[in-house]
Amino acid sequence: MCGIFGAIASHGASLRHPDRIARMAASLQHRGPDGECIVGHERARIGARRLAIMDLTTGDQPFQSPDGKIWMVCNGEIYNAADLRREASQPGWNYPFRSRGDIETIVPFYERYGVDAVARLEGMFGLAIWDDARGRLVLARDRAGEKPLFWADVRGELRFASEIQALLEYPDQPRTVNRKALSLYRALGYVPAPYTMFEGIHKLPPASVLTAQEGRVEIRQYWSPAAAAARPPRLSPNNAGVLRETLLRAVQRELMSDVPLGVFTSGGLDSSLLVAAAARAMPGERIHTYAVRFTEPGYDESEYAEAVTHDIATVHHVVTADDESLARALDVVTRSLAEPLGDPAVLPTWLLADAAREQVKVILSGEGADELFGGYPTYLGHRFAERWQRVPGTFRSVVRWAVDRWPSSTGKMTLEFMLKQFLSAAELPWLERHLTWLGAAAIEDGAIPELAGKLDGFPHDDLLNRMMWFDFLTYLPDDLLVKVDRATMLASVEARAPYLDREVMELVLPVASSVKVHGFTTKAILKEAARGLVPDRVIDRQKRGLSVPVARWLNTGLAPLADRLLRTPLLAEHRAGRRNHARRLWPQLMLALWAERWNVQLDVGSGRDSQTQRVGAPRSGVHRESR
């Protein structure tokens, strides 16, 4: 695990700003506090900041081929590395490995198979390969999008990095806002791939390979979730055991580590199943678990997490999230991220990671389960909406009138809030309804077709599955996985998501929605698979999710900040108690804080951005350099 970066000049030119490579490294130090190394020459340099997880003594990157013509850096873990190493060590190949870890296995497979080698990798990764003999750069990202990778082509010089701020170290990097990205952020609360908020800086999509050679840049998919979803399903309510064994294998694979590891747990099904699977895979070892305790009434679920740990006998740690600690997390996150993220759960996630770093360097997390198995209450809401639309219009109007006059609360998922959310969008087309329920501040012209196009190639006969696939393609990689990656890496901790193992994804993606959401039961097949591993009281407990008391916070501790940065009538309505607009206000506040931190001028209130100014001054090669 590390932060990777580099720059490649085309057509034999020299790098224009070779001194900025070291600054790229410095900007990614949090991703790799255990060391730094850069290799290259006047036309190409790549490097890595290392967080040592596997092969602590011989695993320093970059790796090079024996003839020195291929250089490679990778952020992540390759879970099938042992199989790849055995294959590359066979007679007739006998690759001379210099390390004992997982990452170096990429080099011999690229030597033999070229770009197609990426499809042989099982794991989470953002990687870069410079083929000096061919003058070819290869960038690739894992199938689900667990690990990030950004790139920019500035007048023929291609630069890449694990986070955007490393690319902003260059004085010639354009600093203008991408209007399409801004529009999509207002609809989603995050920026979906391939966009970033900066014009000219791109996010490599999940399951994609970029090749740059002789001034041409091409991007293609090496794995298709649409093709996986279109395959005949192999999972039914009668063979949940197949899913159980698949998940146990996934957890077993992702436990590989030469350093201590733990599990983030909420007391819910997803994380509890990970804890149980890890305990089964490591008998006799006590696993560290971490849960957040909110001081806000109605938000705290730490007692459920602690109850699970008694059953499974883990070493349990509780991290308090009060106004003071959340404010500290807000300061760290908004100072550090060069992309706005409207998900407040990034704050307690950072608090958990910051606390976990005292005992472990690797964490298992439950991302992906809700999107794959239909875990969100929103999916049930869509089913209710179809029925609601058949109710006589007069009755619907009376209900809307009565509910609208119900005093607003700032609690977590209250009946008043859920009813108002439901009625706000129940009669809209499904995608607009979905986005509205998720907190869209504004759905501007062109956003719906752009987002609907994400489902091209997926089957059309299962509407509820299409909603899950949409979340799998957008909300999961561009919000949830961003949240987990940035929050954990800011604390120099690696997070892994076993539900996003390829074997699990390919098993679950084709399954009919009725197997996942059965009647009013969400995650039906996952619950069956968990029985016997996880206590029934956990399986049957209603999902709550990791939420932050934003609604009350906007009226109290964050009131001065919101008053200064937000110019919208929604804030006045929220303060007056007429409507809980926390889901819509928080992404706007994060956008305003991002613009202020990076000196970007945009008019948050009107929905239009003004002429953008330069982004803040960059912070403070080559043959092999090490630190």
FENGI-V903102 format. One record per backbone hydrogen bond with DSSP energy under -0.5 kcal/mol. NH is the residue of the N-H (numbers start at 1). CO is the residue of the C=O. E is the energy in kcal/mol with one decimal. If there is no record, write none. Layout:
[[NH | CO | E] [NH | CO | E]]
//
This chain:
[[3 | 49 | -2.1] [5 | 47 | -1.9] [6 | 160 | -1.7] [7 | 45 | -2.5] [8 | 158 | -2.8] [9 | 43 | -2.9] [10 | 156 | -1.0] [13 | 10 | -1.7] [15 | 42 | -3.1] [18 | 15 | -0.5] [20 | 17 | -1.9] [21 | 18 | -1.3] [23 | 19 | -0.7] [24 | 20 | -2.4] [25 | 21 | -2.1] [26 | 22 | -2.2] [27 | 23 | -2.1] [28 | 24 | -0.8] [28 | 25 | -1.1] [29 | 26 | -1.4] [31 | 28 | -1.4] [32 | 28 | -0.7] [32 | 29 | -1.0] [34 | 50 | -2.6] [35 | 32 | -0.8] [37 | 48 | -1.9] [38 | 625 | -1.9] [39 | 46 | -2.6] [41 | 44 | -2.6] [45 | 7 | -2.3] [46 | 39 | -2.2] [47 | 5 | -2.7] [48 | 37 | -2.2] [49 | 3 | -2.7] [50 | 35 | -2.6] [50 | 48 | -0.5] [51 | 1 | -3.0] [52 | 50 | -0.6] [53 | 51 | -0.6] [59 | 55 | -1.4] [62 | 72 | -0.6] [63 | 72 | -2.5] [65 | 70 | -2.0] [68 | 65 | -2.2] [71 | 130 | -2.3] [72 | 63 | -2.5] [73 | 128 | -2.4] [75 | 126 | -2.8] [76 | 74 | -0.7] [77 | 124 | -2.3] [79 | 77 | -0.7] [79 | 122 | -2.2] [80 | 122 | -1.0] [81 | 78 | -1.3] [84 | 80 | -2.1] [85 | 81 | -3.0] [86 | 82 | -2.1] [87 | 83 | -2.1] [88 | 84 | -2.5] [89 | 85 | -1.0] [90 | 87 | -1.2] [93 | 90 | -2.2] [94 | 90 | -2.4] [95 | 88 | -2.8] [97 | 95 | -1.8] [105 | 102 | -0.8] [106 | 103 | -1.9] [107 | 104 | -1.4] [108 | 104 | -0.7] [109 | 105 | -1.1] [110 | 106 | -2.1] [111 | 107 | -2.4] [112 | 108 | -1.8] [113 | 109 | -2.9] [114 | 110 | -2.3] [116 | 113 | -1.1] [117 | 114 | -1.9] [118 | 115 | -1.7] [119 | 116 | -0.9] [120 | 117 | -1.7] [121 | 118 | -1.7] [123 | 121 | -0.5] [124 | 77 | -1.7] [126 | 75 | -1.6] [127 | 140 | -2.5] [128 | 73 | -2.7] [129 | 138 | -2.7] [130 | 71 | -2.6] [131 | 129 | -0.6] [131 | 136 | -3.3] [132 | 69 | -2.9] [132 | 130 | -1.0] [133 | 69 | -0.5] [135 | 131 | -1.4] [136 | 131 | -1.9] [137 | 212 | -2.5] [138 | 129 | -2.7] [139 | 210 | -2.7] [140 | 127 | -2.0] [141 | 208 | -1.8] [142 | 125 | -2.3] [150 | 161 | -3.0] [151 | 202 | -2.4] [152 | 159 | -2.4] [153 | 200 | -0.5] [154 | 152 | -0.6] [154 | 157 | -2.5] [155 | 153 | -0.7] [157 | 154 | -1.3] [158 | 8 | -2.2] [158 | 156 | -0.6] [159 | 152 | -3.0] [159 | 157 | -0.5] [160 | 6 | -2.1] [161 | 150 | -2.1] [162 | 4 | -1.8] [166 | 163 | -1.1] [167 | 163 | -0.6] [167 | 164 | -1.3] [168 | 164 | -1.4] [169 | 166 | -0.9] [170 | 167 | -1.3] [173 | 170 | -1.2] [174 | 172 | -0.6] [178 | 197 | -2.1] [179 | 177 | -0.7] [182 | 178 | -2.3] [183 | 179 | -2.2] [184 | 180 | -2.4] [185 | 181 | -2.5] [186 | 182 | -1.8] [187 | 183 | -1.0] [188 | 184 | -2.1] [189 | 185 | -3.2] [192 | 190 | -0.6] [195 | 192 | -1.6] [199 | 176 | -3.4] [199 | 197 | -0.5] [201 | 198 | -1.8] [202 | 151 | -3.2] [202 | 200 | -0.5] [203 | 194 | -2.2] [204 | 149 | -2.5] [204 | 202 | -0.6] [207 | 142 | -2.6] [208 | 205 | -0.9] [209 | 220 | -2.8] [210 | 139 | -3.3] [211 | 218 | -2.7] [212 | 137 | -2.5] [213 | 216 | -2.2] [214 | 135 | -0.6] [216 | 213 | -2.0] [218 | 211 | -2.6] [220 | 209 | -2.2] [222 | 207 | -2.3] [223 | 207 | -1.0] [225 | 223 | -0.5] [228 | 224 | -2.0] [229 | 225 | -2.5] [230 | 226 | -1.4] [231 | 228 | -1.0] [239 | 236 | -1.8] [240 | 237 | -0.6] [242 | 239 | -1.7] [243 | 239 | -0.7] [244 | 240 | -2.2] [245 | 241 | -2.4] [246 | 242 | -1.9] [247 | 243 | -2.6] [248 | 244 | -2.4] [249 | 245 | -2.0] [250 | 246 | -2.0] [251 | 247 | -2.5] [252 | 248 | -2.3] [253 | 249 | -2.3] [254 | 250 | -2.0] [255 | 251 | -0.6] [255 | 252 | -0.9] [256 | 253 | -1.2] [258 | 53 | -2.1] [262 | 362 | -2.3] [263 | 288 | -2.0] [264 | 364 | -2.2] [265 | 290 | -3.0] [272 | 268 | -1.8] [273 | 269 | -2.5] [274 | 270 | -1.5] [275 | 271 | -2.3] [276 | 272 | -2.5] [277 | 273 | -2.5] [278 | 274 | -2.7] [279 | 275 | -2.4] [280 | 276 | -1.9] [281 | 277 | -2.0] [282 | 278 | -1.7] [283 | 280 | -0.6] [285 | 282 | -1.9] [287 | 285 | -0.7] [288 | 261 | -0.9] [289 | 315 | -2.4] [290 | 263 | -2.1] [291 | 317 | -2.3] [293 | 319 | -3.4] [294 | 292 | -0.6] [295 | 321 | -1.4] [299 | 296 | -1.8] [300 | 296 | -0.7] [304 | 301 | -1.2] [305 | 301 | -1.4] [306 | 302 | -2.5] [307 | 303 | -1.9] [308 | 304 | -1.7] [309 | 305 | -1.7] [310 | 306 | -1.2] [311 | 307 | -1.3] [312 | 308 | -1.9] [313 | 309 | -1.7] [314 | 309 | -1.2] [315 | 287 | -2.9] [316 | 314 | -0.9] [317 | 289 | -2.2] [319 | 291 | -2.9] [320 | 318 | -0.5] [321 | 293 | -3.3] [322 | 320 | -0.6] [326 | 322 | -2.6] [327 | 323 | -2.1] [328 | 324 | -1.8] [329 | 325 | -2.3] [330 | 326 | -2.6] [331 | 327 | -2.0] [332 | 328 | -2.1] [333 | 329 | -2.8] [334 | 330 | -2.4] [335 | 331 | -1.6] [336 | 332 | -1.1] [337 | 333 | -2.1] [342 | 189 | -2.7] [344 | 342 | -0.7] [346 | 343 | -1.7] [347 | 344 | -1.8] [348 | 344 | -0.5] [349 | 345 | -1.7] [350 | 346 | -1.9] [351 | 347 | -2.0] [352 | 348 | -2.4] [353 | 349 | -2.4] [354 | 350 | -3.1] [355 | 351 | -1.8] [356 | 352 | -2.7] [357 | 353 | -1.8] [358 | 355 | -1.4] [359 | 356 | -2.1] [360 | 356 | -2.9] [361 | 260 | -2.2] [362 | 260 | -1.1] [363 | 494 | -3.0] [364 | 262 | -2.3] [365 | 496 | -2.8] [369 | 366 | -1.5] [372 | 368 | -2.2] [373 | 369 | -2.6] [374 | 370 | -1.2] [375 | 370 | -2.1] [379 | 376 | -1.5] [380 | 376 | -0.7] [381 | 377 | -2.1] [382 | 378 | -1.9] [383 | 379 | -1.2] [384 | 380 | -2.3] [385 | 381 | -2.5] [386 | 382 | -1.7] [387 | 383 | -1.2] [388 | 384 | -2.9] [389 | 385 | -2.2] [390 | 387 | -1.5] [391 | 388 | -1.7] [396 | 392 | -1.9] [397 | 393 | -2.2] [398 | 394 | -1.9] [399 | 395 | -2.3] [400 | 396 | -2.5] [401 | 397 | -2.3] [402 | 398 | -2.3] [403 | 399 | -2.8] [404 | 400 | -2.2] [405 | 401 | -0.7] [405 | 402 | -0.7] [406 | 403 | -1.6] [408 | 577 | -2.0] [413 | 411 | -0.7] [418 | 414 | -2.6] [419 | 415 | -2.5] [420 | 416 | -2.2] [421 | 417 | -2.6] [422 | 418 | -2.7] [423 | 419 | -2.7] [424 | 420 | -1.6] [425 | 421 | -0.6] [425 | 422 | -1.1] [426 | 422 | -1.3] [428 | 425 | -2.1] [433 | 429 | -2.9] [434 | 430 | -2.6] [435 | 431 | -2.5] [436 | 432 | -2.4] [437 | 433 | -2.4] [438 | 434 | -1.5] [439 | 436 | -1.3] [440 | 435 | -2.0] [441 | 186 | -2.0] [442 | 186 | -1.9] [444 | 442 | -0.7] [447 | 444 | -2.1] [450 | 446 | -1.8] [451 | 447 | -2.5] [452 | 448 | -3.1] [453 | 449 | -1.8] [454 | 451 | -1.6] [455 | 452 | -2.0] [456 | 453 | -1.6] [458 | 455 | -2.1] [466 | 462 | -2.0] [467 | 463 | -1.6] [468 | 464 | -1.8] [469 | 465 | -3.1] [470 | 466 | -2.4] [471 | 467 | -2.1] [472 | 468 | -2.4] [473 | 469 | -2.1] [474 | 470 | -1.6] [476 | 471 | -3.0] [477 | 472 | -0.5] [478 | 474 | -2.4] [479 | 475 | -1.2] [480 | 475 | -2.3] [481 | 476 | -3.0] [483 | 479 | -3.1] [484 | 480 | -2.4] [485 | 481 | -2.5] [486 | 482 | -2.8] [487 | 483 | -2.2] [488 | 484 | -2.4] [489 | 485 | -2.5] [490 | 486 | -2.0] [491 | 487 | -0.6] [491 | 488 | -0.8] [492 | 489 | -1.4] [493 | 488 | -2.2] [494 | 361 | -2.9] [496 | 363 | -2.6] [498 | 496 | -0.5] [500 | 497 | -2.1] [501 | 498 | -1.8] [505 | 501 | -2.6] [506 | 502 | -2.8] [507 | 503 | -1.2] [508 | 504 | -2.2] [509 | 505 | -2.9] [511 | 508 | -1.7] [515 | 512 | -1.4] [516 | 512 | -0.8] [517 | 513 | -3.7] [518 | 516 | -0.7] [518 | 521 | -2.0] [519 | 517 | -0.7] [521 | 518 | -2.2] [522 | 520 | -0.7] [523 | 373 | -0.9] [523 | 374 | -0.7] [524 | 516 | -3.4] [524 | 521 | -0.5] [525 | 515 | -0.9] [527 | 523 | -2.5] [528 | 524 | -1.8] [529 | 525 | -2.0] [530 | 526 | -1.6] [531 | 527 | -0.9] [531 | 528 | -0.7] [532 | 534 | -0.7] [533 | 530 | -2.3] [534 | 530 | -2.2] [538 | 535 | -1.1] [539 | 535 | -1.7] [540 | 536 | -2.6] [541 | 538 | -0.6] [547 | 545 | -0.9] [550 | 548 | -3.3] [553 | 549 | -1.9] [554 | 550 | -2.6] [555 | 552 | -0.9] [556 | 552 | -0.7] [556 | 553 | -0.7] [558 | 553 | -2.7] [559 | 556 | -1.4] [562 | 558 | -2.9] [563 | 559 | -2.8] [564 | 560 | -1.8] [565 | 561 | -2.0] [566 | 562 | -2.6] [567 | 565 | -0.5] [571 | 568 | -1.2] [572 | 568 | -0.7] [573 | 569 | -2.0] [574 | 570 | -2.5] [575 | 571 | -2.7] [576 | 572 | -2.2] [577 | 573 | -0.6] [577 | 574 | -0.9] [578 | 573 | -1.8] [579 | 573 | -0.9] [581 | 579 | -1.1] [584 | 581 | -1.0] [585 | 581 | -2.6] [586 | 582 | -2.5] [587 | 583 | -0.6] [588 | 584 | -0.8] [589 | 585 | -2.5] [590 | 586 | -2.6] [591 | 587 | -2.1] [592 | 588 | -2.2] [593 | 589 | -2.5] [594 | 590 | -2.3] [595 | 591 | -2.4] [596 | 592 | -2.1] [597 | 593 | -2.8] [598 | 594 | -2.4] [599 | 596 | -0.9] [600 | 595 | -2.9] [602 | 600 | -0.6] [603 | 608 | -1.1] [604 | 602 | -1.1] [607 | 603 | -1.0] [608 | 603 | -0.7] [622 | 41 | -0.6] [623 | 621 | -1.1] [625 | 38 | -2.5] [627 | 36 | -2.4]]
//
